[in-house]
Amino acid sequence: RDSDHRAWTPVTCTVTRQNATVQGLTEGKAYFFRIAAENIIGMGPFTETTKEIVIRDPITVPDRPEDLEVKAVTKNSVTLTWNPPKYNGGSDITMYVLESRLIGKEKFHKVTKEKMLDRKYTIEGLKEGDTYEYRVSACNIVGQGKPSFCTKPITCKDEIAPPSLDLDFRDKLIVRVGEAFSLTGRYSGKPAPKVTWLKDDNVVKEDDRTKIKTTPTTLCLGILKSVREDSGKYCVNVENSTGSRKGFCQVNVVDRPSPPVGPVIFDEVHKDHMVVSWKPPLDDGGSEITNYIIEKKDAHKDLWMPVTSATVKTTCKIPKLLEGREYQIRIYAENLYGISDPLISDEMKAKDRFRVPDAPEQPIIKDVTKDSAVVVWNKPYDGGKPITNYIVEKKETMATRWVKVTRDPIFPSTQFKVPDLLEGCQYEFRVSAENEIGVGDPSPPSQPIFARDPIAKPSPPVNPEAVDKTKNSVDLSWQPPRHDGNGKIIGYLIEYQKVGDEEWKKANLTADSCPETKYKVTGLTEGLTYKFRVRAANAAGESEPAYVPDPVEVKDRLEPPELILDANMAREQHVKAGDTLRLSAVIKGVPFPKVSWKKEDHEVSPKADIEVTGVGSKLEIRNTVHEDGGIYSLTVENPAGSKTVSVKVVVLDKPGPPRNLQISDVRSDSCYLTWKEPEDDGGSVITNYVVERKDVASAQWLAISSSSKKRSHMAKYLIEGTQYLFRVAAENQFGRGPYVETLKPIKAIDPLHPPGPPKNLHHVDVDKTEVSLVWNRPDRDGGAEITGYLVEYQEDGADEWTKFQTVPMLDCVVTGL
């Protein structure tokens, strides 16, 4: 019956067993049950359950938890997570039991002491380097379920991974004032990195407008209602023990500019216009000033009138003014993001304004003497008031202080003779103009001048003469003039005239092309006679000419050749192979001799570089080899004669191969080698010979002697029956030369001799045309196996033996008799 009702409902009356299954019950309801036994007589009394039974599925222990994972490992802790079991056993999970086992131990030990329902747990206090396995079990009211599958062995150590950084922003960001902006990104690293935000190398701190949000994987810096001061270079630094990563962003918070900086300066004021200037804004709003807007206003009116809105300069002409009216000027700065507040000037009346005179132009200096000079200038603009005086000042070029040249007024003349100069000193001069307003700015300084008397033309050069000549040139020489006219001699002008002509021709066009007291006149005709003259020149002009006393006939002057040897030709030259050989000599002679180099009366090697100059010759051979050695000769020749010098050159190199390598006295374990010295010892004494051998079946040579100075060697320790090759090389202080090798191998065997005569030769059968012979072996075989026997016959009474044949055995039948 239902526990809420009193009426009983029959279930079955045919049960013969001691148990029964009741069907059709409602889950969650409570029932009472009763049972009565029945026989053929009738039904007995009922037995009733003492308490109600709630209908529900049977309760068991939970299944094993799932997905046990390791989330973090350090040197002294491990963090684990897991999911609940798929089936809780029909009852809620009351707690989880986490167990661990140290690798090497058999038993698991409970890690959690308190009742734990969280599915994440960090085991702390572990020993660095230990390795553990973990498992977890779920519990309900029935009991503890099966444990989960074990984790893999986990070793306690810090996980290390360098930081990584993935940013959502670029390296530049432009933001309008008042707008918000954020810098976001993602990061990772082990151990967990520390995130730091910097602005212009200063740490960013949170406030009402600045928000910083950092999760284990994301980062964000947000700024609300941005202002110009938020502009700067932002940096996010993600750092852990393995390193750091940085990201940068240049943020520019832009706005309209601040007002131009005053005061407004009235540079010029006239009756119909003014020129004003100002300074740029202190803050351009983060964007370049594109233009200024200038307006004007009559001080007695409220209407502002535009002047211009297209100027980028910080100065402007204000036109169309009425004389006597007072005006104010208003100036705005503009950029891409707006127009600034205005800068307003003071009131200024439009009228002409007088001022001091302008600065005169650079003065000119003339009529310089050793103690005076005349300064000349042009009249400048008088500033609206007449000029009443000029002030002339002087200073030495290296000095800094200007000094007035006179206390007396200078007017109206625009030139003045400055007295009391010091001879030889260098001076500069300047001029200022004065009116009733005051003294104007000085002129630029004049060009520097030296206080000395004027320069005169120099006297003629002294003692010109022809010192040398060729078939087309003449060399002239002279001494400086006795008087230089108080000026530096710039140079000399040389002229020549063919005898019989009236025209003098210039050998050089300008004096500064011949600053010295000598000159070679070229381009002359052989066999003709010429006159020559020389003039000196300074800043004042040219002197009178000085003449070469006698006409000069143009022809070669003969001087026999002369050789002055350099050190590299003065004695026998030794050059290491591969180095550079240099031979050189100074050559004299008129005309310049013809130069030829020879090597042992033949042309020198094509690789030799020969250089001939006007004073000598040089022969150079790079990367010399031994064949470059020999006798080198230098011959110089001209119509006056010739001269030859020689020098022996030895190129020091490795020696050549030894000659005539011979092998004799071959035995089963030795042989005797002989050879002759190399034809070429490389220019140095042979120090030793290197002897090597090799088995013909081997690729490797073996040294059997490397220090012998003799030209023979006994090769020992040969293996009997083996074939050998031998080679020999010579050495000197520059290295080892090439090898000479035996042409064919030798076999290590004792020497062979002819065998002895066969013994006991006799016939065993005779026929009319043939004889059967037999014999015995000889007593000695000569050191080698007998290969055959030569059978010969001789007719009785004849002198010569006739060869029949060679047989291998100890018998033979001679036929054809």
C-alpha positions in Angstrom: 0.0 0.0 0.0 1.1 3.7 -0.6 2.3 5.2 2.7 -0.2 8.0 2.2 -3.2 5.5 1.9 -4.5 2.8 4.3 -6.0 0.5 1.6 -3.9 -2.5 0.6 -3.5 -3.5 -3.0 -2.9 -7.2 -3.9 0.3 -7.8 -5.8 0.2 -11.6 -6.4 -1.2 -14.7 -4.9 0.7 -17.4 -6.7 4.1 -16.9 -5.2 5.6 -20.3 -4.1 9.1 -18.9 -3.5 10.3 -16.9 -0.5 10.8 -13.7 -2.7 8.7 -11.7 -5.1 9.2 -8.8 -7.5 6.7 -5.9 -7.3 6.1 -4.1 -10.6 4.4 -0.8 -11.4 5.7 1.2 -8.5 6.3 5.0 -8.8 9.9 6.2 -8.3 10.3 8.4 -5.2 7.1 7.2 -3.5 7.1 5.4 -0.1 5.3 2.0 0.3 4.5 -0.6 3.0 4.4 -4.3 2.1 2.8 -7.4 3.8 2.9 -11.1 3.1 0.6 -14.0 4.1 1.1 -17.8 3.6 -1.7 -19.9 2.1 -2.4 -23.7 2.0 -5.4 -25.8 1.1 -7.1 -25.0 4.3 -6.8 -21.2 3.9 -4.7 -18.0 4.2 -2.7 -17.4 7.3 -2.1 -14.0 9.0 -0.1 -11.2 7.3 3.4 -10.1 8.2 4.0 -6.3 7.5 7.2 -4.3 6.9 8.0 -2.3 10.0 8.8 0.9 8.0 8.1 2.5 4.7 10.4 1.9 1.7 11.2 4.7 -0.8 11.3 3.4 -4.3 14.7 4.4 -6.1 17.5 2.7 -8.0 20.1 0.9 -6.0 23.1 3.0 -4.7 26.7 2.0 -5.4 30.1 3.6 -5.1 30.9 6.2 -7.8 32.8 5.4 -11.0 36.4 6.5 -11.3 37.0 10.3 -11.9 38.0 11.2 -15.5 40.7 13.4 -17.2 43.2 13.7 -14.4 45.7 16.2 -15.7 48.8 18.0 -14.5 48.3 21.8 -14.9 51.5 23.2 -13.4 54.8 21.8 -12.0 57.4 23.6 -10.0 60.4 22.4 -8.1 58.3 22.0 -4.9 54.6 21.7 -6.0 52.3 20.1 -8.5 48.8 21.3 -9.5 46.3 18.7 -10.7 42.7 19.0 -12.1 40.1 16.3 -13.0 36.5 15.9 -14.1 33.8 14.1 -12.1 33.0 10.5 -12.8 30.4 9.7 -15.5 28.2 8.0 -12.9 28.0 9.0 -9.2 26.7 5.6 -8.0 23.2 7.0 -7.6 24.2 9.4 -4.8 25.9 12.8 -4.8 29.7 13.0 -4.6 30.6 13.9 -1.0 34.4 14.3 -1.5 37.5 13.4 -3.6 40.5 11.5 -2.3 43.9 12.4 -4.0 46.7 9.9 -3.6 50.4 10.0 -4.6 53.2 7.4 -5.0 56.9 8.2 -5.0 58.5 6.4 -8.0 60.4 3.4 -6.5 57.8 2.9 -3.7 54.9 0.4 -4.0 52.1 2.1 -1.9 50.0 5.1 -2.7 49.6 7.6 0.2 46.7 10.0 0.7 47.6 13.6 -0.1 44.3 15.4 0.9 43.6 15.3 4.6 40.5 17.4 4.8 37.2 16.8 3.0 37.7 18.1 -0.6 35.0 18.8 -3.2 37.1 21.0 -5.5 38.4 19.3 -8.6 41.7 21.2 -8.6 44.4 20.8 -6.0 48.0 21.9 -5.5 50.3 19.6 -3.6 53.1 21.7 -2.0 56.2 20.9 0.1 57.5 18.4 -2.4 61.3 17.8 -2.8 62.9 19.1 -5.9 63.9 16.2 -8.3 61.5 13.6 -6.8 59.2 11.9 -9.3 55.6 11.0 -8.4 52.4 9.4 -9.8 49.0 10.6 -8.8 45.4 9.2 -8.8 42.1 10.4 -7.5 38.9 8.6 -6.2 35.4 9.9 -5.7 33.3 9.1 -2.6 29.5 9.1 -1.9 27.4 7.9 1.0 28.1 4.3 0.0 31.9 4.7 0.0 35.0 5.4 -2.1 35.0 4.4 -5.7 37.7 3.1 -8.0 40.7 5.4 -8.4 41.3 7.2 -11.7 44.1 6.2 -14.1 47.5 7.3 -12.8 49.2 10.3 -14.2 52.5 9.9 -16.0 55.5 10.1 -13.6 56.0 13.8 -12.7 59.4 15.2 -11.7 59.4 18.2 -9.4 61.3 20.9 -11.3 60.5 24.4 -12.5 59.1 24.4 -16.0 61.0 26.9 -18.1 59.8 28.6 -21.3 60.9 32.1 -22.5 58.2 34.7 -22.7 56.2 35.2 -25.9 54.2 38.2 -26.8 51.5 38.7 -29.4 50.2 42.2 -29.6 47.0 43.5 -31.1 48.3 47.0 -31.7 50.8 48.5 -34.2 53.9 50.6 -33.4 52.0 53.9 -33.9 48.5 55.0 -32.7 46.8 58.4 -33.2 43.9 59.3 -30.8 41.8 62.4 -30.6 41.6 64.2 -27.3 38.7 62.8 -25.2 38.6 59.5 -26.8 39.5 56.2 -25.1 42.1 53.8 -26.3 43.4 50.4 -25.3 46.6 48.4 -25.9 45.9 44.6 -25.8 47.7 41.4 -26.5 48.5 37.9 -25.4 51.5 36.4 -23.7 52.8 33.2 -22.3 55.9 31.8 -20.5 57.0 29.6 -17.7 57.3 30.5 -14.9 54.5 32.9 -15.3 56.0 36.2 -16.6 55.6 39.5 -14.8 53.8 42.1 -17.0 54.9 45.8 -16.6 53.6 48.8 -18.6 55.9 51.8 -19.2 55.3 55.2 -20.7 58.5 57.1 -21.7 60.5 54.7 -19.5 58.3 55.4 -16.4 56.0 52.8 -14.9 52.3 53.3 -15.7 50.1 53.3 -12.6 46.4 52.8 -12.4 44.1 55.8 -11.6 40.6 57.0 -12.5 41.4 57.1 -16.2 44.1 54.4 -16.5 43.1 50.8 -16.2 45.4 47.8 -16.3 44.0 44.3 -16.7 46.2 41.2 -16.7 45.1 37.5 -16.9 47.4 34.5 -17.1 47.3 34.7 -20.9 46.1 38.3 -21.8 47.1 41.8 -21.0 45.4 45.1 -21.5 46.2 48.8 -20.8 43.2 51.1 -21.2 43.0 54.9 -21.0 39.7 56.8 -20.7 39.1 60.3 -21.9 42.6 60.8 -23.2 44.4 64.1 -22.9 47.5 65.4 -24.7 49.7 64.4 -21.8 48.8 60.8 -22.6 51.0 61.0 -25.7 54.2 59.1 -25.5 56.0 55.9 -26.2 54.3 53.0 -24.4 56.1 49.8 -23.7 54.8 46.5 -22.3 57.5 44.3 -20.8 56.8 40.6 -20.2 59.6 39.1 -18.1 60.4 35.9 -16.3 63.6 34.2 -15.2 64.4 33.0 -18.7 64.2 36.4 -20.4 61.9 39.2 -21.5 60.0 40.4 -24.5 59.0 44.0 -25.2 56.3 45.6 -27.3 56.2 49.3 -28.2 53.6 51.7 -29.4 54.0 55.5 -30.0 50.7 57.0 -29.0 49.9 60.5 -30.2 46.9 62.1 -28.6 46.1 64.9 -31.0 44.1 68.1 -30.5 43.8 71.6 -31.8 46.9 73.7 -31.1 47.3 76.1 -28.1 47.2 79.9 -28.9 50.2 81.5 -30.6 52.7 82.9 -28.1 52.6 86.6 -27.5 53.0 89.4 -27.3 52.3 90.4 -30.8 55.3 92.5 -32.0 54.8 95.4 -34.3 58.0 95.2 -36.4 57.0 98.1 -38.7 54.2 100.7 -38.3 53.2 103.0 -41.2 50.2 105.2 -41.9 48.6 102.5 -44.2 50.1 99.2 -43.1 51.8 97.4 -40.3 54.1 94.3 -40.1 53.5 92.1 -37.1 55.2 88.9 -35.8 54.6 86.4 -33.1 55.9 83.1 -31.8 54.5 79.6 -32.6 52.2 77.9 -30.1 53.9 76.0 -27.3 51.8 73.0 -28.1 51.0 72.2 -31.8 48.4 69.7 -30.7 50.5 66.7 -31.9 50.1 67.8 -35.5 52.1 70.3 -37.6 50.7 73.8 -37.8 49.1 74.1 -41.2 48.4 77.8 -41.2 47.7 80.9 -39.2 44.5 83.0 -39.4 45.1 86.7 -38.9 42.3 89.3 -38.3 42.3 93.0 -37.6 39.8 95.3 -35.8 39.4 99.0 -35.4 39.7 99.6 -31.7 36.5 101.6 -31.6 34.4 98.9 -33.4 33.4 95.3 -32.6 33.8 93.8 -36.1 36.9 91.7 -36.8 38.0 91.7 -40.5 40.0 88.9 -42.0 43.5 89.6 -43.2 44.7 86.2 -44.3 44.2 82.5 -43.4 46.9 81.1 -45.6 50.2 82.1 -44.1 52.5 79.6 -42.5 55.1 82.2 -41.4 55.0 83.8 -38.0 55.0 87.3 -39.5 52.4 89.1 -41.5 51.8 92.4 -43.2 48.5 94.1 -42.2 47.4 96.3 -45.2 44.6 98.8 -45.9 44.8 100.7 -42.7 43.5 104.3 -42.1 46.0 106.7 -40.9 45.5 107.8 -37.3 43.2 104.9 -36.4 44.1 102.4 -33.6 44.0 98.7 -34.5 44.1 95.4 -32.7 45.4 92.2 -34.3 43.9 88.7 -33.6 45.9 85.6 -34.5 44.7 81.9 -34.5 46.9 78.8 -35.1 45.3 75.9 -37.1 46.2 72.2 -37.6 44.4 69.2 -39.0 42.3 68.9 -35.8 41.1 72.4 -35.3 41.7 76.1 -34.6 43.3 77.4 -31.4 42.1 80.1 -29.1 43.2 83.5 -30.4 46.2 85.7 -29.4 45.1 89.4 -29.3 47.5 92.3 -29.6 47.6 95.6 -27.8 46.1 98.6 -29.6 48.5 100.3 -32.2 47.9 103.5 -34.1 48.6 103.5 -37.9 51.1 106.3 -38.5 54.6 106.6 -39.9 57.3 106.0 -37.3 60.8 107.5 -37.5 63.8 105.3 -36.7 67.6 105.3 -36.8 69.3 105.1 -40.2 70.0 101.8 -41.8 73.4 100.2 -41.8 75.6 101.4 -44.8 76.8 98.8 -47.3 80.3 97.3 -46.9 82.9 100.2 -47.2 85.7 100.2 -49.7 89.4 100.9 -48.7 91.7 102.8 -51.1 95.0 104.8 -51.0 96.6 102.6 -48.4 100.0 103.7 -47.0 102.1 102.5 -44.1 100.2 104.8 -41.6 96.9 105.7 -43.3 94.0 104.5 -45.5 90.9 106.1 -47.1 87.5 104.6 -46.2 84.7 105.1 -48.8 81.0 104.2 -48.3 77.5 104.9 -49.7 74.8 106.8 -48.0 72.2 104.5 -46.4 68.4 105.0 -45.8 68.1 107.8 -43.1 65.2 106.2 -41.2 62.9 109.2 -41.9 65.2 111.8 -40.3 68.2 113.4 -41.9 71.6 111.9 -41.2 73.7 114.2 -39.1 76.9 112.2 -38.6 78.9 109.2 -39.7 80.9 107.1 -37.3 84.0 105.3 -38.7 85.6 102.5 -36.6 88.7 100.4 -37.0 90.1 97.2 -35.4 93.0 94.9 -36.1 91.8 91.7 -37.8 92.6 89.4 -35.0 91.2 91.8 -32.3 87.6 91.9 -31.1 87.2 95.6 -30.0 86.2 98.3 -32.4 87.7 101.8 -31.9 86.5 105.1 -33.3 89.0 106.7 -35.7 88.0 110.3 -34.7 85.9 112.3 -32.2 85.1 114.9 -34.8 81.8 114.7 -36.8 82.1 113.3 -40.4 79.4 114.8 -42.6 78.3 115.2 -45.3 81.3 113.5 -46.9 81.0 109.7 -47.4 84.8 109.1 -47.2 87.4 109.6 -44.6 91.2 109.3 -44.4 92.1 107.2 -41.3 95.4 108.3 -39.8 97.7 106.8 -37.2 97.9 103.2 -38.5 100.7 100.9 -37.5 102.9 99.8 -40.4 102.5 96.1 -41.2 99.3 95.6 -39.1 96.2 94.3 -40.8 93.0 96.3 -40.3 89.3 96.2 -40.9 86.9 99.2 -41.0 83.1 99.8 -40.5 80.7 102.8 -40.7 77.5 103.7 -38.8 75.1 106.5 -39.7 73.4 108.8 -37.0 70.2 111.0 -37.1 68.3 112.7 -34.3 66.7 109.4 -33.3 70.0 107.8 -32.7 72.9 105.8 -34.2 72.1 103.0 -36.7 73.6 99.6 -37.0 77.2 99.4 -38.3 78.0 98.3 -41.8 79.6 94.9 -42.5 83.4 95.1 -42.0 85.6 96.0 -44.9 88.0 93.6 -46.6 91.2 93.4 -44.4 94.1 95.6 -45.5 97.8 95.8 -44.4 99.1 99.2 -43.5 102.1 99.6 -45.8 103.1 101.8 -48.7 101.7 101.0 -52.1 103.4 98.2 -54.1 105.6 99.2 -57.0 106.7 97.0 -59.9 109.7 94.9 -59.1 113.2 95.4 -60.6 114.3 92.9 -63.4 115.5 89.4 -62.4 119.3 89.0 -62.0 121.7 87.1 -64.1 119.5 84.9 -66.4 121.4 82.2 -68.2 120.8 79.0 -70.2 122.0 76.0 -68.0 121.0 73.1 -70.2 119.5 72.3 -73.6 118.2 69.5 -75.8 117.2 69.3 -79.5 113.8 70.9 -78.6 114.2 72.6 -75.2 116.3 75.0 -73.2 116.6 75.2 -69.4 116.9 78.7 -68.0 117.9 79.8 -64.5 118.1 83.3 -62.9 118.2 85.0 -59.5 115.3 87.0 -57.9 115.1 90.8 -58.5 117.0 93.0 -56.1 113.8 95.0 -55.3 110.4 93.4 -55.0 108.5 96.8 -55.1 107.2 96.1 -51.5 105.1 93.3 -52.8 105.5 89.6 -53.0 106.9 88.2 -56.2 104.0 86.3 -57.8 106.2 84.6 -60.4 108.0 85.1 -63.6 107.2 85.5 -67.3 109.6 83.9 -69.9 109.7 85.0 -73.5 111.8 83.8 -76.4 112.7 85.2 -79.9 114.1 83.4 -82.9 117.2 85.2 -84.1 116.2 87.3 -87.1 112.6 87.7 -86.0 111.1 90.8 -84.3 108.3 89.0 -82.4 108.8 87.8 -78.9 106.7 84.7 -77.9 105.5 83.8 -74.4 106.8 80.5 -73.0 104.2 80.7 -70.1 101.0 82.7 -70.1 100.8 83.7 -66.4 103.4 84.6 -63.9 102.1 82.2 -61.2 102.8 79.3 -63.5 106.5 79.8 -62.8 106.9 80.7 -59.1 110.6 79.4 -59.0 113.8 80.9 -60.5 114.0 78.3 -63.3 112.0 77.2 -66.3 112.3 74.7 -69.2 111.3 76.3 -72.5 109.9 73.6 -74.8 108.6 73.3 -78.3 111.7 74.8 -79.9 113.1 73.8 -83.3 116.3 71.8 -83.5 119.2 73.7 -85.1 117.7 77.2 -84.7 119.2 79.9 -82.5 117.0 81.7 -79.9 117.2 84.7 -77.6 115.5 84.6 -74.1 114.4 87.1 -71.6 112.7 87.0 -68.2 110.3 89.4 -66.3 109.4 89.4 -62.6 105.8 90.1 -61.5 104.0 91.2 -58.3 100.6 92.7 -57.6 101.6 96.0 -59.1 102.6 94.5 -62.5 105.6 93.2 -64.5 109.2 94.3 -64.3 111.5 95.3 -67.1 112.9 92.2 -68.9 116.3 90.7 -68.1 118.0 89.1 -71.2 120.1 85.9 -71.5 123.4 87.4 -72.7 124.1 85.2 -75.7 121.7 83.5 -78.2 121.4 79.7 -77.7 121.5 77.2 -80.5 119.0 74.4 -79.9 120.6 71.0 -80.1 121.2 68.0 -77.9 124.1 68.3 -75.4 126.0 65.0 -75.5 127.0 63.3 -72.3 128.0 59.6 -72.2 125.7 57.3 -70.2 126.4 56.8 -66.5 125.0 54.1 -64.2 124.6 54.6 -60.5 123.7 51.1 -59.1 121.2 50.7 -56.3 122.0 48.3 -53.5 120.1 45.5 -55.2 122.6 45.4 -58.1 125.8 46.2 -56.3 126.4 42.5 -55.4 125.2 39.0 -56.1 121.4 38.8 -55.4 119.9 35.9 -53.5 116.1 35.7 -53.7 113.8 33.0 -52.2 111.5 31.3 -54.7 108.1 33.0 -54.6 109.5 36.4 -53.6 109.9 39.4 -55.8 113.2 40.1 -57.6 114.0 43.9 -58.0 117.0 45.3 -59.8 117.3 49.1 -60.3 119.8 51.8 -61.2 119.9 55.5 -61.6 120.7 56.5 -65.3 122.4 59.7 -66.4 123.3 60.9 -69.9 122.3 63.4 -72.5 120.3 62.7 -74.5 118.7 60.2 -72.2 120.1 56.8 -73.1 118.2 53.8 -74.5 117.8 51.2 -71.9 117.8 47.4 -72.4 117.8 44.5 -70.0 119.2 41.0 -70.8 119.5 37.7 -69.1 122.6 35.8 -70.2 122.5 37.7 -73.6 118.9 36.8 -74.2 115.7 38.7 -73.7 114.4 38.6 -70.1 111.3 36.6 -69.2 108.0 38.0 -70.4 106.7 38.0 -66.9 109.4 40.6 -65.9 108.0 44.2 -65.5 110.5 46.8 -66.8 110.0 50.4 -65.9 112.0 53.2 -67.4 111.7 56.8 -66.1 113.6 60.0 -66.8 116.1 59.2 -64.0 116.5 55.5 -64.0 115.2 52.0 -64.7 113.8 49.1 -62.7 113.3 45.4 -63.4 110.8 43.5 -61.3 109.9 39.8 -61.4 107.1 38.6 -59.0 106.7 35.0 -57.8 110.2 34.1 -58.8 111.1 30.5 -59.6 114.5 28.8 -59.8 114.7 29.3 -63.6 114.6 33.1 -63.1 118.2 32.9 -61.7 121.1 33.8 -63.9 123.3 36.7 -65.0 121.2 39.9 -65.7 122.7 42.8 -67.5 121.6 46.4 -67.9 122.8 48.3 -71.0 122.4 52.1 -71.5 123.4 53.7 -74.8 123.2 57.1 -76.4 125.2 58.7 -79.3 127.9 59.6 -76.8 128.6 56.0 -75.8 127.2 53.0 -73.9 127.7 51.3 -70.6 126.7 47.8 -69.3 126.6 46.4 -65.8 125.8 42.8 -64.7 124.6 41.1 -61.6 124.3 37.4 -60.7 120.8 36.4 -59.4 120.4 33.2 -57.5 116.8 32.1 -56.8 116.9 29.9 -53.7 114.6 26.9 -54.0 114.2 23.3 -53.3 116.7 21.0 -55.1 116.0 19.1 -58.3 115.5 15.2 -58.4 118.6 13.0 -57.8 120.1 11.4 -61.0 120.8 7.8 -62.2 119.1 5.9 -59.4 120.5 2.3 -59.6 119.7 -0.9 -57.6 122.2 -3.7 -57.2 123.2 -6.6 -54.9 119.5 -7.8 -54.6 119.1 -10.4 -51.9 116.0 -12.0 -50.4 116.1 -9.4 -47.5 118.1 -6.4 -48.9 119.3 -4.5 -51.8 121.8 -1.7 -52.4 120.7 1.7 -53.9 123.0 4.3 -55.4 122.4 7.7 -57.1 124.0 10.9 -58.2 123.5 14.4 -56.8 120.8 16.6 -58.5 121.9 18.8 -61.4 120.3 21.7 -59.5 120.9 22.1 -55.8 118.4 25.0 -55.6 121.2 27.5 -54.7 121.8 25.8 -51.4 123.9 22.9 -50.1 122.1 19.5 -50.1 121.5 18.7 -46.4 120.2 15.1 -46.7 118.4 12.6 -48.9 115.1 10.9 -48.3 114.8 7.3 -49.3 111.3 5.6 -49.5 110.0 2.2 -50.6 106.7 0.6 -51.2 105.3 -2.8 -52.0 103.9 -2.8 -55.5 100.6 -4.1 -54.1 100.4 -1.2 -51.7 99.6 2.5 -52.3 101.6 3.9 -49.4 105.3 4.8 -49.5 107.4 4.0 -46.4 110.4 6.1 -45.4 113.5 3.9 -44.8 116.0 6.8 -44.5 115.5 10.6 -44.1 118.8 11.9 -42.7 121.5 10.3 -44.9 124.0 12.6 -46.5 125.5 9.8 -48.6 124.5 9.0 -52.2 123.9 5.4 -51.4 121.8 3.3 -49.1 121.4 -0.4 -48.1 117.7 -1.2 -48.0 117.3 -3.9 -45.4 114.4 -5.9 -43.9 112.8 -6.8 -47.2 110.3 -9.7 -47.4 111.6 -12.5 -49.6 109.6 -12.9 -52.8 107.9 -9.4 -52.5 108.3 -6.9 -55.4 109.4 -3.4 -54.4 109.7 0.1 -55.9 112.1 2.7 -54.5 112.4 6.5 -54.7 114.8 9.2 -53.5 114.5 12.9 -53.0 117.1 15.6 -52.0 116.5 18.2 -49.3 118.1 21.6 -48.6 117.2 24.4 -46.2 114.3 25.5 -48.5 112.6 22.1 -48.6 112.4 18.7 -50.2 112.8 18.4 -54.0 110.9 16.0 -56.4 111.5 12.2 -56.1 113.3 10.1 -58.6 111.7 6.6 -58.8 112.9 3.2 -60.0 111.4 2.5 -63.4 110.5 -1.1 -62.6 110.1 -3.1 -59.4 112.7 -5.5 -58.1 112.0 -8.9 -56.5 113.6 -9.7 -53.1 115.3 -13.0 -53.9 118.8 -14.2 -53.7 120.8 -14.1 -57.1 120.4 -17.0 -59.6 123.3 -19.1 -61.3 123.2 -21.6 -64.1 122.5 -25.2 -63.0 125.3 -27.8 -63.1 125.6 -30.4 -65.9 123.2 -33.4 -65.9 124.8 -36.6 -64.7 125.1 -40.2 -66.2 123.9 -39.4 -69.7 123.6 -42.7 -71.7 121.4 -44.2 -74.4 119.0 -47.0 -73.7 117.9 -47.8 -77.2 119.2 -47.2 -80.8 117.5 -47.3 -84.1 118.7 -46.4 -87.6 117.2 -42.9 -87.4 116.7 -42.3 -83.6 118.3 -42.8 -80.2 116.6 -43.0 -76.8 118.6 -41.1 -74.1 118.2 -40.9 -70.3 120.2 -39.0 -67.6 120.1 -38.0 -64.0 119.6 -34.5 -62.3 122.6 -32.3 -61.9 124.2 -31.9 -58.5 123.2 -28.1 -58.2 120.2 -26.2 -59.6 121.7 -22.7 -59.4 119.3 -21.4 -56.8 116.1 -22.0 -58.8 113.9 -24.9 -59.9 115.2 -26.5 -63.2 112.6 -25.7 -65.9 114.0 -28.0 -68.7 116.9 -29.8 -70.4 118.4 -28.7 -73.7 119.3 -31.8 -75.9 121.9 -31.3 -78.7 123.6 -33.7 -81.0 126.8 -33.6 -83.1 127.7 -35.7 -86.1 131.0 -37.6 -85.5 133.9 -35.6 -87.0 131.9 -32.3 -87.1 132.8 -29.2 -85.1 129.3 -27.8 -84.2 126.5 -29.1 -82.0 123.0 -29.0 -83.3 120.1 -28.1 -81.0 117.3 -30.7 -81.0 114.8 -29.5 -78.4 114.3 -28.7 -74.7 112.5 -31.3 -72.7 111.2 -31.1 -69.1 111.8 -34.7 -68.2 115.0 -36.9 -67.6 114.7 -38.7 -71.0 114.4 -37.9 -74.7 114.1 -39.7 -78.0 116.3 -37.9 -80.6 114.9 -38.5 -84.1 115.8 -37.5 -87.6 119.3 -38.9 -87.5 
